[in-house]
Amino acid sequence: MLGSGGLSIGDPVSAFRELFADDELAVAADAAEHGELVSHLLSDEAAASVLRTAGKNAVLARHTYAHRAAQVCSLLGIPHGEVPLQPELR
């Protein structure tokens, strides 16, 4: 969803914070905070837009199929080239 410019609110699992910064993905600590984030992001289009853009850019910069393929090759000891340049971020 993030890679296509969508807005997502994650659950409080450590993997989200290992992969995405606070300004790239909203993460709610609990159900109450989830509701607050939804209300805030629905009422503040500028904040939602900033989060959508940062999330999309993060995915395109670090979380594409090319990145995963390079990671798998590295883990298997298979030589691989550089991750191809990403498309222009819009």
Residue pairs with C-beta under 8 A, 6 or more apart in sequence:
1 7
1 8
2 8
2 20
2 24
2 25
2 52
2 55
2 56
2 58
2 59
3 56
3 59
3 60
3 63
3 64
4 56
5 52
5 53
5 55
5 56
6 52
6 55
7 26
7 41
7 48
7 51
7 52
7 55
8 25
8 26
8 55
9 26
9 27
9 28
9 34
9 37
9 38
9 41
10 16
10 20
10 25
10 26
10 27
10 28
11 27
11 28
12 27
12 28
12 29
12 30
16 25
16 27
17 27
19 25
19 62
19 63
20 55
20 58
21 54
21 58
23 50
23 51
23 54
24 51
24 54
24 55
24 57
24 58
25 51
25 55
25 58
26 37
26 41
26 51
28 34
28 36
28 37
40 47
41 47
41 48
41 51
42 48
56 89
57 89
60 86
60 87
60 89
61 86
61 89
64 83
64 86
66 83
66 84
67 83
69 80
70 80
70 83
73 79
73 80
74 80
